[in-house]
């Protein structure tokens, strides 16, 4: 008998969270080699996360997703990428 934990997240929410985690992993892997460049890891991370937020906004508009939906969607991903970009920007200014 296989024991599994019941999930409180719907299938769509789990899919969106996995999609966000994969995108974030790819972004971090792409920004990491930039640490040796003159602009550094932080500025590369800001640029790529901001651009990813723009792509998610365009995808949300294309798929006609509602910003205040009950499930995670591209709007939520865009907000998370903007937050990561702004936090990184704030940390670079300190």
N, C-alpha and C positions, 0 to 999 in steps of 0.2 A: 504494500500500500504506500503510495507516494503522498507525503505530506507537503502541502503548499500553503503559503500565507495568503489570506485573502487580500486582494488589492483594492484600495479605496479609489484609485484612479481608473478612469475609463480607458478603453483601448486607444482612443484618440489622444488622450492626455499623455499616456505612456509613449505613444509614437512621437508626439511633438517634443517631449523631453529627451528621448533618445536622439532625435534629429538635431536638437540644440546641442546636446553633448558631443555629437560627432562633429558638428560645425565648429564648436569651440576647440575641440582637440586639433582639428586641421588648422585652425587659425593660430593656435599656440605653437604647433609644429612649424608653421610657416614663418612666424614672427621670431622664433627662438634663434635661428641662424643670423638674424639681423642684429644681434647684440654686438657683433664685431664690427659692424658698419658705423660710420660717423653719426648716423641718426639714432642708432641704438634700438633695443628691444621695445622700450616704452612707446616711442613714437611710431614704430611699425605696428605695434598692437593697437594703438589709437586709430591709425589710418585703416587698418583691416577691419576692425570691429565696427567703425563708423560706416565703412563701405558695405559691410555685411548687413547692417541695420537698414541701409537704403535698399538693398536687394530684397530684404524681407518685407519692407513697406510696399515695394512694387509688386511682390508676389501676393501680399494680402489684398491689394487693390485688384489685381488680376483675378484672383480666386473669389473675390467679393466676400471676404471674411469680415465678420463684425468685430470691431475693436473691443467691445464689452461682452464677449461671448462667455458661455459657461465652460468651454473647453479651451485648452491652450492652442494658440494658432500663431501665424506669422507675426501678428501684431505684438504678441507677448515676447517672441524671440527678438523683434526689433527693439522693444523696450529694454530687454536684458542686455543686448549688445550696446545700446546707447549708454546704459548704466555702467557697463564695464569700461567703455571708452571714457566716460566722464570721471570715473574713479581713478583710472590710470592717469588721466590728465591732471587731476588734483594731486596725485602722489608725485608726479614729476615736478610740480610747482613747489613742493615742500622742500 
